[in-house]
Amino acid sequence: MNKKALLKQIQMLDFALQETALFLDSHPDDTKAMQYYQEQRKAKDKAYAQFEECFGPLTNRSNLADQWEYVYGPWPWEGEN
């Protein structure tokens, strides 16, 4: 999967997680919603790991290397060349 497609997938998964979390705030006993939340969380974690393996840290909090790799590459407001 290319970088742009993987970022889009991560955005969709983050959106699904946020919306489901809001739903669970008012429906905390909904087991299907909780199951969906857990599935989406696992998918998001997998997509994040795949992105970082291929393209480096996605956020500054995920910079685990000995050097500060997060600053290399375009910033979010800079378009891809």
C-alpha positions as CSV (number, residue, x, y, z in Angstrom):
1,M,0.0,0.0,0.0
2,N,1.4,3.4,-0.8
3,K,1.8,6.2,1.7
4,K,-1.2,8.3,0.7
5,A,-3.6,5.3,0.7
6,L,-2.2,4.1,4.1
7,L,-2.7,7.6,5.6
8,K,-6.3,7.7,4.3
9,Q,-6.9,4.3,5.9
10,I,-5.5,5.6,9.2
11,Q,-7.7,8.7,9.0
12,M,-10.8,6.5,8.4
13,L,-10.0,4.2,11.3
14,D,-9.4,7.2,13.6
15,F,-12.7,8.6,12.6
16,A,-14.5,5.3,13.2
17,L,-12.9,5.0,16.7
18,Q,-13.8,8.6,17.7
19,E,-17.4,8.2,16.5
20,T,-17.8,4.8,18.2
21,A,-16.3,6.2,21.5
22,L,-18.9,9.0,21.4
23,F,-21.6,6.4,20.9
24,L,-20.3,4.3,23.8
25,D,-20.4,7.4,26.0
26,S,-24.2,7.3,25.9
27,H,-24.5,3.5,25.3
28,P,-21.9,1.9,27.5
29,D,-23.6,-1.5,27.6
30,D,-23.8,-2.0,23.9
31,T,-21.7,-5.1,23.4
32,K,-21.8,-4.9,19.6
33,A,-20.5,-1.3,19.6
34,M,-17.7,-2.3,22.0
35,Q,-16.8,-5.2,19.8
36,Y,-16.7,-2.9,16.8
37,Y,-14.6,-0.4,18.7
38,Q,-12.0,-3.1,19.6
39,E,-11.9,-4.4,16.0
40,Q,-11.3,-0.9,14.7
41,R,-8.6,-0.2,17.4
42,K,-6.7,-3.3,16.4
43,A,-7.0,-2.4,12.7
44,K,-5.7,1.1,13.5
45,D,-2.8,-0.2,15.5
46,K,-1.9,-2.5,12.6
47,A,-2.1,0.4,10.1
48,Y,0.0,2.6,12.3
49,A,2.7,-0.1,12.7
50,Q,2.7,-0.7,8.9
51,F,3.0,3.0,8.2
52,E,5.9,3.5,10.7
53,E,7.7,0.4,9.4
54,C,7.6,1.7,5.8
55,F,7.7,5.5,6.2
56,G,9.0,6.3,9.7
57,P,7.2,7.9,12.8
58,L,3.7,9.1,12.2
59,T,3.7,11.4,15.2
60,N,6.5,12.8,17.4
61,R,5.2,10.5,20.2
62,S,6.1,7.4,18.1
63,N,9.7,8.3,17.4
64,L,11.5,5.3,18.9
65,A,14.8,5.5,17.1
66,D,18.1,6.8,18.6
67,Q,17.8,10.0,16.5
68,W,14.9,12.4,16.0
69,E,13.5,10.9,12.7
70,Y,10.2,12.7,13.0
71,V,11.5,15.9,11.5
72,Y,12.8,14.3,8.3
73,G,10.3,14.3,5.4
74,P,7.5,16.7,4.7
75,W,5.5,18.3,7.5
76,P,1.8,17.8,7.4
77,W,1.2,21.2,5.8
78,E,3.8,20.6,3.1
79,G,2.5,18.6,0.2
80,E,4.2,15.5,-1.1
81,N,6.5,16.2,-4.0
